[in-house]
Amino acid sequence: MYYNGAMDKDKKNIFLYKRQGRILAFQALFSHEFNQKSLYELLKFNWVEEKYEDKAFEYAKFLIVGTINNINEIDDVIKSKLRNWNFERISSIDKAILRFSIFCLLYENDLPERIIINEAIEIVKDFGTQDSYKFVNGILDAIRKTKNTKKS
């Protein structure tokens, strides 16, 4: 069997720019929630200090625009999965990560659900509280289960 190492490198690059795009989307959505920055201001990315690939910015734009354009539906989905918890009590960090991740679960059909959930967990571990990942995982997994039940 012939091994093509370039294929692995391309896959790593795709995962890298998508991870970077998710982090940019998280930061933008957090800023949108916290500072009420306009979509136009967010998409200029003049607040970004690190160097990212152009593909990361493009993916981030897709996530940001899609999430903000569907924010009411996404928030309703979050609210429907809360048990003994009030939507307003969700931290802004957890809420931003949940929002773009739910957008991905609902609208980004070319990405496996487990990857979307795992990526959200990794990002929330970096930016959230010690237990944020449990909360985010619980909400996203409940949405995944509901979505898969509707497919059956």
C-alpha positions as CSV (number, residue, x, y, z in Angstrom):
1,M,0.0,0.0,0.0
2,Y,1.3,3.5,-0.9
3,Y,1.4,6.0,1.9
4,N,0.9,9.6,1.1
5,G,2.2,11.8,4.0
6,A,0.9,14.9,2.3
7,M,-2.7,13.8,3.0
8,D,-2.0,13.7,6.7
9,K,-0.5,17.2,6.6
10,D,-3.5,18.5,4.7
11,K,-5.8,17.0,7.4
12,K,-3.7,18.6,10.2
13,N,-3.9,22.0,8.4
14,I,-7.7,21.7,8.1
15,F,-8.0,20.9,11.8
16,L,-5.6,23.7,12.7
17,Y,-7.4,26.4,10.8
18,K,-10.8,25.2,11.9
19,R,-9.6,25.2,15.6
20,Q,-8.3,28.7,15.1
21,G,-11.5,29.7,13.5
22,R,-13.5,28.3,16.4
23,I,-11.4,30.3,18.8
24,L,-11.8,33.5,16.8
25,A,-15.6,32.8,16.7
26,F,-15.7,32.2,20.4
27,Q,-13.9,35.5,21.1
28,A,-16.1,37.4,18.7
29,L,-19.3,36.0,20.1
30,F,-18.1,36.6,23.7
31,S,-17.4,40.2,22.7
32,H,-20.8,40.5,21.0
33,E,-22.5,39.3,24.1
34,F,-20.4,41.3,26.6
35,N,-19.7,44.6,24.6
36,Q,-22.6,44.4,22.1
37,K,-20.1,44.9,19.2
38,S,-21.8,45.0,15.8
39,L,-21.4,42.2,13.3
40,Y,-19.5,44.6,11.1
41,E,-17.0,45.4,13.9
42,L,-16.6,41.8,14.8
43,L,-15.8,40.7,11.2
44,K,-13.1,43.3,10.8
45,F,-11.1,41.3,13.3
46,N,-9.1,44.4,14.3
47,W,-9.2,43.2,17.8
48,V,-7.1,40.1,16.9
49,E,-3.5,40.3,18.1
50,E,-2.3,36.8,17.0
51,K,-1.4,35.7,13.5
52,Y,-3.9,33.3,11.9
53,E,-4.3,31.7,8.5
54,D,-6.7,33.4,6.1
55,K,-8.8,30.1,6.1
56,A,-9.2,30.5,9.9
57,F,-10.7,34.0,9.5
58,E,-13.0,32.7,6.7
59,Y,-14.2,29.8,8.9
60,A,-14.6,32.2,11.9
61,K,-16.7,34.5,9.7
62,F,-18.9,31.6,8.7
63,L,-19.4,30.6,12.3
64,I,-20.0,34.2,13.6
65,V,-22.5,35.2,10.9
66,G,-24.3,31.9,11.1
67,T,-24.5,32.0,14.8
68,I,-25.7,35.6,15.1
69,N,-28.2,35.2,12.3
70,N,-29.7,32.2,14.1
71,I,-29.2,33.3,17.7
72,N,-32.8,33.3,18.7
73,E,-33.3,29.7,17.5
74,I,-29.9,28.6,19.1
75,D,-30.8,30.2,22.4
76,D,-34.2,28.5,22.4
77,V,-32.4,25.2,21.8
78,I,-30.2,25.9,24.8
79,K,-33.1,26.8,27.0
80,S,-35.0,23.6,26.0
81,K,-32.1,21.5,27.4
82,L,-31.6,23.3,30.7
83,R,-32.7,21.5,33.8
84,N,-32.8,23.4,37.1
85,W,-30.8,26.2,35.6
86,N,-31.7,29.6,34.3
87,F,-30.4,30.8,30.8
88,E,-29.3,34.1,32.3
89,R,-27.0,32.2,34.8
90,I,-24.9,30.7,32.0
91,S,-21.5,32.3,31.9
92,S,-20.8,34.4,28.9
93,I,-17.9,32.1,28.0
94,D,-20.0,29.0,28.1
95,K,-22.8,30.7,26.2
96,A,-20.5,31.8,23.4
97,I,-19.0,28.4,23.0
98,L,-22.4,26.7,23.2
99,R,-23.9,29.1,20.6
100,F,-21.3,28.5,17.8
101,S,-21.2,24.8,18.6
102,I,-25.0,24.5,18.3
103,F,-24.8,26.4,15.1
104,C,-22.4,23.7,13.8
105,L,-24.5,20.9,15.1
106,L,-27.6,22.3,13.3
107,Y,-26.1,23.6,10.1
108,E,-22.6,22.3,9.4
109,N,-23.5,18.9,8.1
110,D,-20.0,18.0,6.8
111,L,-18.5,17.7,10.3
112,P,-19.1,14.8,12.6
113,E,-21.0,15.7,15.7
114,R,-18.4,14.1,18.0
115,I,-15.8,16.4,16.6
116,I,-18.0,19.5,17.1
117,I,-18.6,18.4,20.7
118,N,-15.0,17.5,21.4
119,E,-13.7,20.8,20.0
120,A,-16.2,22.8,22.2
121,I,-15.0,20.9,25.2
122,E,-11.4,21.6,24.5
123,I,-12.0,25.3,24.0
124,V,-14.1,25.6,27.1
125,K,-11.4,23.8,29.1
126,D,-9.0,26.6,27.9
127,F,-11.3,29.5,28.6
128,G,-14.0,28.4,31.0
129,T,-14.2,27.4,34.6
130,Q,-13.0,24.1,35.9
131,D,-16.4,22.5,35.5
132,S,-17.6,24.3,32.4
133,Y,-16.7,21.4,30.2
134,K,-19.2,19.2,32.0
135,F,-22.0,21.7,31.5
136,V,-21.2,22.3,27.8
137,N,-20.8,18.6,27.1
138,G,-24.1,17.9,28.8
139,I,-26.0,20.5,26.7
140,L,-24.4,19.6,23.4
141,D,-24.8,15.8,24.0
142,A,-28.5,16.3,24.8
143,I,-28.9,18.3,21.5
144,R,-27.0,15.6,19.6
145,K,-29.3,12.9,21.0
146,T,-32.5,14.9,20.2
147,K,-31.2,15.6,16.7
148,N,-30.4,11.9,16.1
149,T,-33.8,10.8,17.5
150,K,-35.5,13.1,15.0
151,K,-33.5,11.5,12.1
152,S,-34.7,8.0,13.0
